[in-house]
Amino acid sequence: MFTGIVREAARVAAFEDGRLAVDTSVEAAVGDSVALDGVCLTVVDNRDGTLAFDVVPETLARAKRFRDRVNVEPALRAGDPLGGHFVQGHVDAVGHVRSLERQGGDVRLSIEAPVDVLRYCAEKGSLAVEGVSLTIAALGENELALALVPHTLAVTTLGDLEPGDEVNLEVDILAKYVERALEAWKT
């Protein structure tokens, strides 16, 4: 489990034959879960500040491809602060950046998202974008907007985005449980 509070944006050292290597200051042991751009992966090697992960075809089919830098978040440990929202590291869909509008030091990020994601979204609710816990500022029929503050832009890869880029999206798991409970209650 994660919170969507990214520890750092790290450089991808290599991605060959399903093995992804990331240069990071995040400490993790072999077997630990680490989210990269919102994708929960298991550490399979740790050498001199480089963590390695095996990325299986299922992950590649559900998530966007990894860029030169990734958002890194180690798994939540008992006693850690819950500064974001509950995030599993299971990408629900890939969205597309429509626009980034600079407003002073802030940026308004608009993303085209599938209906299967939007149905779980609410204005002022939470959404993980590239593994970053964000608050939804506005909703439309096929898009949503998020306000990015300078700190988020500085410590994540979201400041690197451009119109047309793909982004990993994960909805709040609690919304899915509520929907499931309501469906069961109806029958």
Secondary structure as the mmCIF struct_conf table of DSSP 4:
data_model
#
loop_
_struct_conf.conf_type_id
_struct_conf.id
_struct_conf.beg_label_comp_id
_struct_conf.beg_label_asym_id
_struct_conf.beg_label_seq_id
_struct_conf.end_label_comp_id
_struct_conf.end_label_asym_id
_struct_conf.end_label_seq_id
STRN STRN1 PHE A 2 PHE A 2
BEND BEND1 GLY A 4 GLY A 4
STRN STRN2 GLU A 8 GLU A 16
TURN_TY1_P TURN_TY1_P1 ASP A 17 GLY A 18
STRN STRN3 ARG A 19 ASP A 23
BEND BEND2 SER A 25 SER A 25
TURN_TY1_P TURN_TY1_P2 VAL A 30 GLY A 31
STRN STRN4 SER A 33 LEU A 36
TURN_TY1_P TURN_TY1_P3 ASP A 37 GLY A 38
STRN STRN5 VAL A 39 ARG A 47
TURN_TY1_P TURN_TY1_P4 ASP A 48 GLY A 49
STRN STRN6 THR A 50 ASP A 54
HELX_RH_AL_P HELX_RH_AL_P1 PRO A 57 ARG A 62
BEND BEND3 ALA A 63 ALA A 63
HELX_LH_PP_P HELX_LH_PP_P1 LYS A 64 PHE A 66
BEND BEND4 ASP A 68 ASP A 68
STRN STRN7 ARG A 69 PRO A 74
HELX_LH_PP_P HELX_LH_PP_P2 ALA A 75 LEU A 76
TURN_TY1_P TURN_TY1_P5 ALA A 78 GLY A 79
BEND BEND5 GLY A 84 GLY A 84
STRN STRN8 VAL A 87 VAL A 87
BEND BEND6 GLY A 89 GLY A 89
STRN STRN9 ALA A 93 GLN A 103
TURN_TY1_P TURN_TY1_P6 GLY A 104 GLY A 105
STRN STRN10 ASP A 106 GLU A 112
HELX_RH_AL_P HELX_RH_AL_P2 VAL A 115 LEU A 118
TURN_TY1_P TURN_TY1_P7 ARG A 119 TYR A 120
TURN_TY1_P TURN_TY1_P8 GLU A 123 LYS A 124
STRN STRN11 SER A 126 VAL A 129
TURN_TY1_P TURN_TY1_P9 GLU A 130 GLY A 131
STRN STRN12 VAL A 132 LEU A 139
BEND BEND7 GLU A 141 ASN A 142
STRN STRN13 GLU A 143 LEU A 148
HELX_RH_AL_P HELX_RH_AL_P3 PRO A 150 VAL A 155
BEND BEND8 THR A 156 THR A 157
HELX_RH_3T_P HELX_RH_3T_P1 LEU A 158 ASP A 160
TURN_TY1_P TURN_TY1_P10 PRO A 163 GLY A 164
STRN STRN14 GLU A 166 VAL A 171
HELX_RH_AL_P HELX_RH_AL_P4 ILE A 173 LYS A 186
#
